[in-house]
Amino acid sequence: MPFKDVLLFLHPTFGVLGLVAAVWVLVEALNASEANQRRIQIASIVVAVMFAATWFLAGWFYTVYYHSGDQALIAKGPAPWAHNFFMETKEHLFFAPLVLAFFLPIVARLKLWLNRPARNMVLVVTALIALQGLAIEGAGAIINWGAKAALSQMVQNTTVPAAQKVTN
C-alpha cells in the first residue's frame, strides 16, 4: 500500500478515535464523581493526542499529496465544489476542535464533581468537539467522493472513444 494511502486512512481514523474519546469524556462528565475523575482526565488526554495525530497526518497528506495533485483532479472533475467549498471549509474549521482538544485536559483536571462551572465547560467543549468532528468527517467524505467522481469521469473520457471504435 502506498504511503499516501496510509496517510489517507490514518488521519480520519485518528480523528474518529478522538471524536469517540470526546463523547467518552462527555458521558463521564455528565456523571462526574470522585470515582470517575481519573477516567475523565485520561480520556481528555486521549482526545488531545488523537487530534494532534490527526492534525499532523492530515497536514502531511495535504501538503505533500493533496495540494500537489488531488486538488487539481477534483477541480477538473464534475464536482469542483467538493474542494472549493468543503476542503476550504475543512482547512479553516479544523483549528476549532484542535484548540478545544488541547484545552480539554486543562479544564478536565479540575474536580468536576465539585466545580459545576468547570463541569459545564467540559460538557460544552466535548459537545463542540464531537459536532465539529462529525462535520469535518462528513466534509472529508464529500471530498473523497469528489476525487472518485473526477477519476471516474477521466476513465470514461478515455475509454468511451475506444469502445465506440470497436462497435463501428
C-alpha positions as CSV (number, residue, x, y, z in Angstrom):
1,M,0.0,0.0,0.0
2,P,1.5,3.4,-0.9
3,F,2.3,5.7,1.9
4,K,-0.2,8.3,0.5
5,D,-3.0,5.7,1.1
6,V,-1.7,5.0,4.6
7,L,-1.9,8.7,5.5
8,L,-5.3,8.9,3.9
9,F,-6.6,6.1,6.1
10,L,-4.8,7.1,9.3
11,H,-5.8,10.8,9.6
12,P,-9.6,10.2,9.6
13,T,-9.1,7.1,11.8
14,F,-7.3,9.2,14.5
15,G,-10.0,11.9,14.1
16,V,-12.8,9.4,14.7
17,L,-10.9,7.9,17.7
18,G,-10.6,11.5,19.1
19,L,-14.3,12.1,18.5
20,V,-15.2,8.9,20.3
21,A,-12.9,9.8,23.2
22,A,-14.6,13.2,23.3
23,V,-18.0,11.5,23.7
24,W,-16.5,9.3,26.4
25,V,-15.4,12.4,28.3
26,L,-18.9,13.9,27.8
27,V,-20.6,10.8,29.2
28,E,-18.2,10.6,32.1
29,A,-18.6,14.3,32.9
30,L,-22.4,14.0,32.9
31,N,-21.9,11.6,35.8
32,A,-18.9,13.3,37.3
33,S,-17.8,11.9,40.6
34,E,-14.6,11.5,42.5
35,A,-14.6,7.8,41.3
36,N,-14.5,8.7,37.6
37,Q,-12.3,11.8,37.7
38,R,-9.2,9.9,36.7
39,R,-11.0,8.4,33.7
40,I,-12.1,11.9,32.6
41,Q,-8.5,13.1,32.8
42,I,-7.2,10.1,30.9
43,A,-9.9,10.3,28.2
44,S,-9.3,14.1,27.8
45,I,-5.6,13.4,27.2
46,V,-6.6,10.7,24.6
47,V,-8.8,13.4,22.8
48,A,-5.8,15.8,22.7
49,V,-3.4,13.1,21.5
50,M,-5.8,11.8,18.8
51,F,-6.5,15.3,17.5
52,A,-2.8,16.1,17.5
53,A,-2.1,13.0,15.5
54,T,-4.9,13.8,13.1
55,W,-3.6,17.3,12.6
56,F,-0.1,16.1,11.9
57,L,-1.1,13.3,9.5
58,A,-3.7,15.4,7.7
59,G,-1.2,18.3,7.3
60,W,1.3,15.9,5.9
61,F,-1.2,14.5,3.5
62,Y,-2.5,17.9,2.4
63,T,1.0,19.4,2.0
64,V,2.7,16.6,0.2
65,Y,-0.1,14.9,-1.8
66,Y,-3.4,16.7,-1.9
67,H,-2.2,20.2,-2.7
68,S,0.2,18.9,-5.4
69,G,-2.3,16.7,-7.3
70,D,-5.6,15.7,-5.8
71,Q,-6.8,19.3,-5.6
72,A,-6.4,19.8,-9.4
73,L,-8.0,16.5,-10.1
74,I,-11.1,17.4,-8.1
75,A,-11.2,20.9,-9.6
76,K,-11.4,19.4,-13.2
77,G,-14.0,16.8,-12.2
78,P,-17.8,17.0,-12.2
79,A,-17.9,18.3,-8.6
80,P,-15.3,21.1,-8.1
81,W,-17.3,22.4,-5.2
82,A,-16.1,19.3,-3.3
83,H,-12.8,21.2,-3.0
84,N,-14.0,24.8,-3.4
85,F,-16.4,24.6,-0.5
86,F,-15.8,21.5,1.6
87,M,-12.0,21.4,1.6
88,E,-11.7,25.1,2.0
89,T,-14.1,24.9,5.0
90,K,-12.3,22.0,6.4
91,E,-8.9,23.8,6.1
92,H,-10.3,26.6,8.4
93,L,-12.7,24.7,10.6
94,F,-10.3,22.0,11.9
95,F,-8.5,24.6,14.1
96,A,-11.5,24.9,16.4
97,P,-11.8,21.3,17.6
98,L,-8.0,21.1,17.7
99,V,-7.8,24.1,20.1
100,L,-10.7,22.7,22.1
101,A,-9.0,19.3,22.3
102,F,-5.8,20.9,23.7
103,F,-7.9,22.9,26.1
104,L,-9.9,19.9,27.3
105,P,-7.2,18.3,29.5
106,I,-6.6,21.6,31.3
107,V,-10.2,22.0,32.4
108,A,-10.8,18.3,32.9
109,R,-8.1,18.2,35.6
110,L,-10.4,20.2,37.9
111,K,-12.6,18.4,40.4
112,L,-15.7,18.3,38.1
113,W,-17.9,16.7,40.7
114,L,-17.4,19.8,42.9
115,N,-16.9,22.5,40.3
116,R,-20.1,22.9,38.3
117,P,-18.9,25.7,36.0
118,A,-15.8,23.5,35.1
119,R,-18.1,20.5,34.5
120,N,-20.4,22.6,32.3
121,M,-17.3,23.8,30.4
122,V,-16.2,20.2,29.8
123,L,-19.7,19.3,28.6
124,V,-19.8,22.2,26.1
125,V,-16.2,21.7,24.9
126,T,-16.8,17.9,24.3
127,A,-20.1,18.5,22.6
128,L,-18.4,21.1,20.3
129,I,-15.6,18.7,19.5
130,A,-18.0,16.0,18.7
131,L,-20.2,18.1,16.5
132,Q,-17.4,19.8,14.6
133,G,-15.6,16.5,14.3
134,L,-18.7,15.0,12.6
135,A,-18.9,17.9,10.3
136,I,-15.2,17.6,9.3
137,E,-15.6,13.8,8.8
138,G,-18.6,14.4,6.6
139,A,-16.7,17.1,4.6
140,G,-13.9,14.5,4.1
141,A,-16.3,12.0,2.7
142,I,-17.6,14.6,0.2
143,I,-14.1,15.5,-0.8
144,N,-13.3,11.8,-1.3
145,W,-16.4,11.4,-3.4
146,G,-15.3,14.4,-5.5
147,A,-12.0,12.7,-6.2
148,K,-13.7,9.4,-7.1
149,A,-16.1,11.2,-9.4
150,A,-13.2,13.0,-11.1
151,L,-11.3,9.8,-11.6
152,S,-14.5,8.1,-12.9
153,Q,-15.0,10.9,-15.4
154,M,-11.4,10.7,-16.6
155,V,-11.7,6.9,-17.1
156,Q,-15.0,7.4,-19.0
157,N,-13.5,10.1,-21.2
158,T,-10.5,7.9,-22.1
159,T,-12.3,4.6,-22.6
160,V,-15.6,5.6,-24.3
161,P,-14.0,6.7,-27.6
162,A,-12.1,3.4,-27.8
163,A,-15.3,1.4,-27.2
164,Q,-17.1,3.4,-29.9
165,K,-14.3,2.5,-32.4
166,V,-14.7,-1.2,-31.6
167,T,-18.5,-1.2,-32.2
168,N,-18.2,0.8,-35.5
